[in-house]
Amino acid sequence: MDDELDTERHLREALGHLSAARRNGDLRKTNAVALEEVENTVSSVLREYERDG
């Protein structure tokens, strides 16, 4: 169970970093598009955790 909580925490931190980089304009356009896909995937995983939890 601790591994799942660590995974969730790390995913949420990653989303926070991605969002901050986007807000600050620290991403190139091509990177921003790719990272948006990653962000969507991570968000989907977190929703699954919340539903299953």
Number of C-alpha atoms within 10 A of each C-alpha: 6 7 8 11 11 11 14 17 13 12 17 16 12 15 19 13 12 19 15 12 13 17 10 9 11 12 14 9 11 8 11 17 12 10 17 15 11 15 20 12 12 17 15 12 14 17 12 11 14 10 8 7 7
